[in-house]
C-alpha cells in the first residue's frame, strides 16, 4: 500500500514534517546491504518522500550474519539522513540483547511486539 499512501500524502494539505512514516525490512533477501538499500529506495519512491522516520527489521532474519549486515546498512542510512530512527519488530529478549551488544553505538530505539490477549 506504499503507492496509495504516497498518493494520499501528495494529495493532502498535510506537510511531510507533520507525518511519521515507518516501514520494515521484511523479506529474507532484504537482509543484506544491497537488499536494505533496494528496499528503502523502493519505499521512498513509492511513498514520494526523501526519508523515513523509522525503519525496522521485521524479524530476526535468516541468520545472525545477515541480521548484522542489514543493521549495519540501516545505521549507514541513518547517518546519511535517509532514515531518522531504527528499530526492530518480533525480536525475543535474547536477540534484542545480542543486537544491542553487537552494536552498542547504534541500539534499536523501538521494539514493536505483537500482543494478543486471546
TIDRENMAR-267521 format. One record per residue (C-alpha): residue number from 1; x, y, z. Coordinates in steps of 0.25 Angstrom, whole numbers. Example, Ala and Ser with C-alpha at 12.3 -4.5 7.8 and 13.67 -1.06 7.14 Angstrom:
2
+-----+-------+-------+-------+
:   n :     X :     Y :     Z :
+-----+-------+-------+-------+
:   1 :    49 :   -18 :    31 :
:   2 :    55 :    -4 :    29 :
+-----+-------+-------+-------+
***
This chain:
118
+-----+-------+-------+-------+
:   n :     X :     Y :     Z :
+-----+-------+-------+-------+
:   1 :     0 :     0 :     0 :
:   2 :    12 :     9 :    -1 :
:   3 :     7 :    15 :   -14 :
:   4 :    -6 :    18 :    -8 :
:   5 :     0 :    25 :     4 :
:   6 :     9 :    33 :    -5 :
:   7 :    -2 :    38 :   -13 :
:   8 :   -11 :    41 :    -1 :
:   9 :     1 :    49 :     5 :
:  10 :     3 :    57 :    -8 :
:  11 :   -12 :    60 :   -10 :
:  12 :   -13 :    65 :     5 :
:  13 :   -10 :    78 :    11 :
:  14 :    -2 :    72 :    22 :
:  15 :    13 :    75 :    22 :
:  16 :    22 :    64 :    22 :
:  17 :    28 :    69 :    35 :
:  18 :    15 :    66 :    42 :
:  19 :    15 :    52 :    38 :
:  20 :    23 :    40 :    44 :
:  21 :    25 :    29 :    33 :
:  22 :    30 :    15 :    38 :
:  23 :    34 :     3 :    29 :
:  24 :    40 :   -10 :    31 :
:  25 :    51 :   -19 :    25 :
:  26 :    43 :   -32 :    23 :
:  27 :    48 :   -41 :    13 :
:  28 :    60 :   -51 :    15 :
:  29 :    66 :   -45 :     2 :
:  30 :    66 :   -31 :     8 :
:  31 :    75 :   -35 :    20 :
:  32 :    87 :   -31 :    13 :
:  33 :    94 :   -17 :    10 :
:  34 :    89 :   -17 :    -4 :
:  35 :    75 :   -22 :     0 :
:  36 :    73 :   -12 :    10 :
:  37 :    77 :    -1 :     0 :
:  38 :    68 :    -6 :   -10 :
:  39 :    56 :    -8 :    -1 :
:  40 :    58 :     6 :     5 :
:  41 :    60 :    13 :    -9 :
:  42 :    47 :     6 :   -14 :
:  43 :    39 :    10 :    -1 :
:  44 :    44 :    25 :    -3 :
:  45 :    40 :    25 :   -17 :
:  46 :    26 :    19 :   -15 :
:  47 :    24 :    28 :    -3 :
:  48 :    29 :    40 :   -10 :
:  49 :    38 :    45 :     1 :
:  50 :    52 :    47 :     3 :
:  51 :    53 :    40 :    17 :
:  52 :    47 :    30 :    26 :
:  53 :    44 :    34 :    41 :
:  54 :    46 :    19 :    45 :
:  55 :    51 :     7 :    39 :
:  56 :    50 :    -7 :    46 :
:  57 :    55 :   -21 :    44 :
:  58 :    42 :   -29 :    43 :
:  59 :    48 :   -41 :    49 :
:  60 :    62 :   -46 :    54 :
:  61 :    64 :   -50 :    39 :
:  62 :    70 :   -63 :    33 :
:  63 :    84 :   -63 :    40 :
:  64 :    91 :   -54 :    51 :
:  65 :   101 :   -50 :    40 :
:  66 :    90 :   -45 :    31 :
:  67 :    83 :   -38 :    42 :
:  68 :    96 :   -31 :    45 :
:  69 :    99 :   -27 :    31 :
:  70 :    85 :   -22 :    30 :
:  71 :    86 :   -14 :    43 :
:  72 :   100 :    -8 :    39 :
:  73 :    93 :    -3 :    26 :
:  74 :    82 :     3 :    33 :
:  75 :    92 :    10 :    42 :
:  76 :    99 :    16 :    30 :
:  77 :    85 :    21 :    24 :
:  78 :    82 :    27 :    37 :
:  79 :    96 :    34 :    37 :
:  80 :    93 :    39 :    23 :
:  81 :    79 :    45 :    27 :
:  82 :    71 :    35 :    19 :
:  83 :    65 :    29 :    32 :
:  84 :    63 :    36 :    45 :
:  85 :    61 :    25 :    55 :
:  86 :    64 :    10 :    54 :
:  87 :    57 :    -1 :    62 :
:  88 :    53 :   -16 :    62 :
:  89 :    40 :   -24 :    62 :
:  90 :    37 :   -38 :    67 :
:  91 :    50 :   -40 :    74 :
:  92 :    51 :   -48 :    86 :
:  93 :    60 :   -43 :    98 :
:  94 :    72 :   -52 :    94 :
:  95 :    72 :   -46 :    80 :
:  96 :    70 :   -32 :    85 :
:  97 :    81 :   -33 :    95 :
:  98 :    90 :   -39 :    85 :
:  99 :    88 :   -28 :    75 :
: 100 :    90 :   -17 :    86 :
: 101 :   103 :   -24 :    90 :
: 102 :   108 :   -25 :    75 :
: 103 :   104 :   -10 :    72 :
: 104 :   106 :    -2 :    85 :
: 105 :   107 :    11 :    78 :
: 106 :    94 :     8 :    70 :
: 107 :    84 :     1 :    78 :
: 108 :    70 :     0 :    73 :
: 109 :    61 :    11 :    78 :
: 110 :    48 :     3 :    77 :
: 111 :    43 :   -11 :    79 :
: 112 :    30 :   -14 :    73 :
: 113 :    23 :   -26 :    79 :
: 114 :    11 :   -33 :    76 :
: 115 :     1 :   -35 :    87 :
: 116 :   -12 :   -43 :    86 :
: 117 :   -20 :   -45 :    99 :
: 118 :   -27 :   -57 :    93 :
+-----+-------+-------+-------+
***
